[in-house]
Amino acid sequence: MSVKSKFQVKNIKSASRKSKRARTSSCSCQRQESANDNRSNGCRRTDPAVEGVQDAGKELSKIFKRLENEEVAEKLVKAIRCHDARAVQNIIGCDCKVVQFFCTQRSDCVRVCCLFGRDNEVTISFDICIKRENIHRY
């Protein structure tokens, strides 16, 4: 019982289906590979950015660990309030650079940028803001 039919298709519009999944990188490694499958599907096995992120974690931990010392914290606060780039640079170390000082309505801030990895594959930027002492609350 085969039924043959003819269809005429007119005015077909295609709509892109929106995915609810997050975007991924252009690398299309399949995560469903078995543990014994050694194929890389075009992706590098050792991404240098991974090493850079690990390096960043180690170095930033050292920086923030130094800030637990009261004298170092006091020097950093004074340096930020006085916009002393050299003093901030001495505290944060060689991997990070003072990008700029700026003020908000109630704080003095410094923006810091750090580069990590063999070829600086990882960039981490952050702000440190210190509330001003002589702010009157209305």
C-alpha positions as semicolon CSV with decimal commas, in nm:
position;residue;x (nm);y (nm);z (nm)
1;M;0,000;0,000;0,000
2;S;0,216;0,275;-0,117
3;V;0,059;0,609;-0,169
4;K;0,231;0,854;-0,397
5;S;0,161;1,217;-0,344
6;K;0,295;1,532;-0,491
7;F;0,362;1,838;-0,283
8;Q;0,419;2,185;-0,403
9;V;0,615;2,393;-0,161
10;K;0,598;2,771;-0,186
11;N;0,702;3,056;0,037
12;I;0,911;2,858;0,279
13;K;1,088;3,067;0,537
14;S;1,357;2,928;0,750
15;A;1,403;3,061;1,099
16;S;1,712;3,005;1,299
17;R;1,646;2,810;1,610
18;K;1,777;2,987;1,916
19;S;1,971;2,764;2,142
20;K;1,954;2,802;2,516
21;R;2,305;2,668;2,555
22;A;2,596;2,899;2,624
23;R;2,837;2,974;2,344
24;T;3,149;2,771;2,337
25;S;3,483;2,837;2,181
26;S;3,549;2,763;1,817
27;C;3,719;2,441;1,917
28;S;3,478;2,156;1,866
29;C;3,617;1,888;2,093
30;Q;3,349;1,645;2,187
31;R;3,323;1,584;2,557
32;Q;3,150;1,252;2,496
33;E;3,471;1,080;2,393
34;S;3,557;0,771;2,586
35;A;3,853;0,781;2,821
36;N;4,044;0,539;2,595
37;D;3,999;0,753;2,283
38;N;4,318;0,951;2,227
39;R;4,197;1,153;1,927
40;S;4,207;1,527;1,978
41;N;3,961;1,630;1,701
42;G;4,181;1,924;1,603
43;C;4,218;2,069;1,952
44;R;4,552;2,112;2,119
45;R;4,599;1,878;2,410
46;T;4,802;2,123;2,615
47;D;4,653;2,468;2,587
48;P;4,913;2,721;2,705
49;A;4,632;2,935;2,849
50;V;4,566;2,663;3,108
51;E;4,921;2,696;3,234
52;G;4,878;3,076;3,229
53;V;4,564;3,056;3,444
54;Q;4,744;2,830;3,690
55;D;5,036;3,072;3,700
56;A;4,789;3,358;3,758
57;G;4,634;3,174;4,050
58;K;4,971;3,120;4,214
59;E;5,097;3,475;4,164
60;L;4,774;3,650;4,262
61;S;4,755;3,434;4,574
62;K;5,104;3,554;4,668
63;I;5,004;3,917;4,615
64;F;4,691;3,893;4,826
65;K;4,873;3,688;5,091
66;R;5,119;3,978;5,131
67;L;4,823;4,209;5,192
68;E;4,743;4,016;5,511
69;N;5,047;4,189;5,663
70;E;4,925;4,509;5,831
71;E;5,227;4,716;5,725
72;V;5,192;4,614;5,359
73;A;4,817;4,682;5,366
74;E;4,879;5,023;5,521
75;K;5,136;5,108;5,251
76;L;4,892;5,003;4,977
77;V;4,609;5,213;5,122
78;K;4,836;5,517;5,147
79;A;4,973;5,462;4,795
80;I;4,624;5,439;4,645
81;R;4,500;5,748;4,828
82;C;4,811;5,942;4,718
83;H;4,803;5,800;4,364
84;D;5,159;5,674;4,405
85;A;5,205;5,430;4,116
86;R;5,559;5,333;4,213
87;A;5,456;5,232;4,566
88;V;5,159;5,028;4,437
89;Q;5,386;4,865;4,177
90;N;5,634;4,762;4,448
91;I;5,356;4,589;4,639
92;I;5,184;4,413;4,350
93;G;5,504;4,288;4,186
94;C;5,641;4,248;3,835
95;D;5,360;4,045;3,673
96;C;5,111;4,325;3,729
97;K;5,112;4,686;3,620
98;V;4,929;4,992;3,746
99;V;4,704;5,097;3,460
100;Q;4,543;5,405;3,609
101;F;4,417;5,575;3,920
102;F;4,061;5,699;3,933
103;C;3,812;5,829;4,183
104;T;3,452;5,745;4,245
105;Q;3,220;5,955;4,452
106;R;3,340;5,797;4,774
107;S;3,659;5,608;4,691
108;D;4,008;5,634;4,550
109;C;4,087;5,347;4,318
110;V;4,365;5,189;4,116
111;R;4,316;4,963;3,813
112;V;4,569;4,683;3,788
113;C;4,639;4,461;3,487
114;C;4,834;4,138;3,515
115;L;4,973;3,920;3,235
116;F;5,045;3,550;3,281
117;G;5,163;3,256;3,074
118;R;5,459;3,194;2,847
119;D;5,332;3,432;2,582
120;N;5,099;3,637;2,805
121;E;4,797;3,427;2,703
122;V;4,607;3,529;3,016
123;T;4,521;3,885;3,116
124;I;4,355;3,962;3,448
125;S;4,246;4,313;3,537
126;F;4,099;4,428;3,864
127;D;4,030;4,742;4,063
128;I;4,121;4,810;4,423
129;C;3,913;5,088;4,577
130;I;3,971;5,249;4,915
131;K;3,688;5,441;5,078
132;R;3,784;5,796;5,165
133;E;3,813;5,879;5,533
134;N;3,658;6,226;5,533
135;I;3,327;6,164;5,359
136;H;3,028;6,325;5,522
137;R;2,708;6,125;5,499
138;Y;2,396;6,321;5,425
